């Protein structure tokens, strides 16, 4: 299935949503690395906390910048909808964090990379990157068609 964005307004929304996602990823990775490195927190717990921080950041940016015309709903209701979508994303994410970290570490140790970061830190970040990529697809489509369904849709699916 190919997504074609034919309307300049919808294309701009899509690009803004992706930019917000990048901001959220920076928040996510930053908090995760802080918690795992400075506080020796397990990846699943650190990743859950970092995910929550990223969700709040993304909601604020999306409500006020990506979809400012979606504020016809009360903020509490829209945040609840956004949060429900993202909790489902978290349910997708946690098993990825739990079960891919060890294979990622083994892969990176096998590659014998000559980089200043430890293989453990690289494995955590690689695992989180995979999880973020998968969950981002879920979040975009479900939020677009449920949380922000009060905004006119200009996407044609082919």
Number of C-alpha atoms within 10 A of each C-alpha: 5 7 9 12 16 11 13 10 13 17 15 13 17 18 13 17 20 16 16 21 24 14 16 24 23 14 21 26 22 13 21 27 21 14 19 18 13 9 10 11 15 13 22 20 15 22 26 18 16 24 25 20 16 23 22 16 18 23 18 14 20 21 17 13 14 22 18 12 14 19 14 11 13 9 13 9 11 19 18 12 16 22 19 14 19 22 16 13 20 20 11 16 24 18 12 18 24 13 11 18 21 15 12 19 20 13 13 17 15 10 10 9 11 8 8 6 9 13 21 16 14 17 21 23 19 18 23 25 16 15 21 24 13 15 18 16 11 16 18 15 12 15 17 18 12 13 22 22 12 15 16 11 14 14 14 11 9 7
